[in-house]
Amino acid sequence: MEPTPSQSLTPQDVETMLSKVYELLKSKSIPRMQFYSEIGISAGAMSQWKLGKTTPIYNSIAKIADYLGVTVDELTGDITQKTAA
């Protein structure tokens, strides 16, 4: 059984994913506060992910990807491919 992103993400992986998210927000001119409000995930929750205190669940990652118009693999592809190898 292949690991889901939430099972295999390290704090560094989450930081990489969040960097991709923030790059996409910037390229689409979406303010972070609007993003947090519209997807229903708080800035505090994402900060906890980045600090490694909690790990995002797959549904949260999928919600973020859907909002940004990308696939989960585009947000986590390098990460999950690395851990699945």
Helices and strands as residue ranges (DSSP letters): H 5-8, H 11-27, H 32-39, H 43-50, H 58-68, H 72-84
